[in-house]
Amino acid sequence: MKLNVNALGTFYEMAREGAGLAATRLNSMSEFDSRVKVTRLHFTHRSEIRNELDDGGEKVGIRVTMDGELSGTSLLLFDHESALSVAGTLVDDVDDEATNELATSAIVELCHIMNSGFVDGWADVLQAEIDVSAPEYVIGDTATAFIDEDEFTNMHEELALVFQSQIETTGTEFGFEHYLIPEHDSISRLFETQTDDEGIEYEKLAGFDQMAQHGATRVAENLTRMTNIEMGVDIRRINFISLDAIPETVPNEPLVSVAFSFSGTLGGYLLFLFDPKSANELVAATVGESPGGGLGAFEQDAIKELSNVMTSGLLDGWANMLDATIDHSTPAYSHDMGAAVVDPLIVGLSEVQEFAFVFDTRIHAVDREFDVDIYAIPDESDLEAALDRLDARRIDESLEHDVEETEFEAREFDADLVEEIAAGTFEEVEDL
């Protein structure tokens, strides 16, 4: 199956159109003023879908199955508090569990009408018939409350394609998620009708995902060596998203970012995002507590060079698997509100493309509050060319024999050494 960017754009528009109709129908039935916050197409592993649904928070909503031009499962889920808010706008006497018959019926009816908005939007874009089953009320705090084991087993082994939309309401805290999990054969047929001979091979995108996953794991291992803090890879997915929607995916709060551009066989941008507390944790674990505290010039230089180390390790691994050369820029540091740190990257890419594949990874500390989000946003045409020359056997060989990377020894650095690092090159860091 080939993934043509124009076809993916059609499916993205299909998802956004459906979300818009769902928000409109929510407004017509309730007191809410809703809008579509973000729509994404995820290429993700079934284990990540399970982890996202299995986060321990209770969710309430409906599940329907679809047949026809598009077949699969549609889930429309509210978090517990939002379910109470929704039910309370439609019926009186909602208990704290939103489980009385009136509240349950109200939630099912609202979800069904919203889900019909999604389906109608998809059918309009596809100009096709989509049949929908009667809604099934679902509630629970584990993944299997919403998707049974057989369905997880039947998902595509390499990557599953998931459509996800979020709707937010003005002046109201409102937690809502919509998932469309199409059957692999169904989405394959649709891509065949929408795609010509050009495009990205689905299997090669899966291979590149393996490569990205391996790189993220190595970054986590290197951070563990540098900080003596045990790190793990948490979220792993490939998003296909409109460039103008990327800022919506970043938390609207102060963030520390370090950005790089990369070029060669594969060009694009790499962005590391830390909350200020995590940034300070990283500095303290590697260079020790600074006399002034905060994020002054000393801490900024350390964060930039540590990000430089992670970037070199990540891109070197990619270059090895692609049998190519990938160079990267010097680090660009920023401490600003969430959307502001990604806007310059979007401006750079928007001159040549409308959509982007975003490789989204979170690395977190196992036993303390520390995490870093990594966004890799390749140039669309470069990615297609790189994947076209990608040899799956080379990925297997590289993963089997592992990419030879610098071993880091975690220890405290003194101020003079940090100044040398900030003014120096990657070769100086290799001796640490």
Salt bridges, closest charged atoms under 4 A:
GLU52 OE1 - ARG237 NH2 2.40
ASP55 OD1 - LYS59 NZ 2.66
GLU58 OE1 - HIS80 ND1 2.86
ASP120 OD2 - ARG25 NH2 3.11
GLU136 OE1 - ARG63 NE 3.65
GLU149 OE1 - ARG50 NH2 3.13
GLU151 OE1 - ARG63 NH2 2.79
GLU157 OE1 - ARG46 NH2 3.17
GLU168 OE2 - ARG35 NH2 2.51
ASP209 OD2 - HIS45 NE2 2.62
ASP209 OD1 - ARG236 NH2 2.45
GLU221 OE1 - ARG218 NE 2.73
GLU248 OE2 - ARG35 NH2 3.44
GLU281 OE1 - ARG368 NH1 3.27
ASP301 OD1 - LYS304 NZ 3.89
ASP323 OD1 - ARG394 NH2 3.82
ASP360 OD2 - ARG237 NH1 3.84
GLU369 OE1 - LYS277 NZ 3.54
ASP373 OD1 - ARG362 NE 2.70
ASP391 OD2 - ARG393 NH2 3.36
ASP402 OD1 - HIS214 NE2 3.14
ASP402 OD1 - ARG218 NH1 2.99
GLU407 OE1 - ARG225 NE 3.13
